[in-house]
Amino acid sequence: MTADEFRALALDLPGAVERAHMGHPDFRANGRIFATLHADDEWGMVKVQPAEQQALIAAHPAVFVPATGAWGRQGCTNVRLKTAKAATIRAALMLAWDFVNSQKPPRAKAGRRSSGS
């Protein structure tokens, strides 16, 4: 799998959009990030529930690795693109997409107000 193939699979999900976060592409639905591509184009990430993360890693240890620290404990799962098959990544992206769509949209950030003088 290439970074472009990962991108196409992510953007094929209903309502998915590409943005950027911390210098690399991310994919959002319902206003929340469900996947990213690392800057090196060798790794991606899917944000799934921790139990789903464990199942993905157990079934495909050459593809999925938990992210480090708290991110990993919360379900962020790195994807080794060169060892990934499209069907496996499509399924993981769908889990991530379902997860963020089950959550409330993020609150809108308060904008600056003019003083009106």
Residue pairs with C-beta under 8 A, 6 or more apart in sequence:
1 81
1 82
1 84
1 85
1 86
1 89
2 41
2 81
3 37
3 41
3 42
3 44
3 81
5 86
5 89
6 35
6 37
6 44
6 79
6 81
6 84
6 89
7 18
7 25
7 27
7 37
9 86
9 89
9 90
9 93
10 16
10 18
10 27
10 34
10 35
10 93
11 17
11 18
11 27
13 29
13 93
13 94
13 97
14 29
15 29
15 30
16 27
16 28
16 29
16 34
16 97
17 27
17 28
17 29
18 25
18 26
18 27
18 28
19 25
19 26
19 27
19 28
20 26
21 33
21 36
23 39
24 36
24 37
24 38
24 39
25 36
25 37
26 33
26 35
26 36
26 37
27 33
27 34
27 35
27 36
28 34
28 100
29 97
29 100
29 101
30 100
30 101
30 103
30 105
31 105
31 106
32 100
32 103
32 105
32 106
33 47
33 100
34 46
34 47
34 93
34 96
34 97
34 99
34 100
35 44
35 45
35 46
35 47
35 93
35 96
36 44
36 45
37 43
37 44
37 45
38 44
38 45
38 78
41 81
42 80
42 81
42 82
43 78
43 79
43 80
43 81
44 78
44 79
44 81
44 89
45 67
45 76
45 77
45 78
45 79
46 76
46 77
46 79
46 92
46 93
46 95
46 96
47 74
47 75
47 76
47 77
47 96
47 99
47 100
48 56
48 75
48 77
48 92
48 95
48 96
48 99
49 75
49 95
49 99
50 73
50 74
50 75
52 75
52 95
52 99
53 64
53 66
53 72
53 75
53 77
56 63
56 64
56 77
56 92
56 95
57 64
57 65
57 66
57 77
60 84
60 88
62 80
62 83
63 79
63 80
63 83
63 84
63 85
63 88
63 89
64 77
64 78
64 79
64 80
64 92
65 77
65 78
65 80
66 72
66 73
66 76
66 77
66 78
67 76
67 77
67 78
75 99
77 92
79 89
79 92
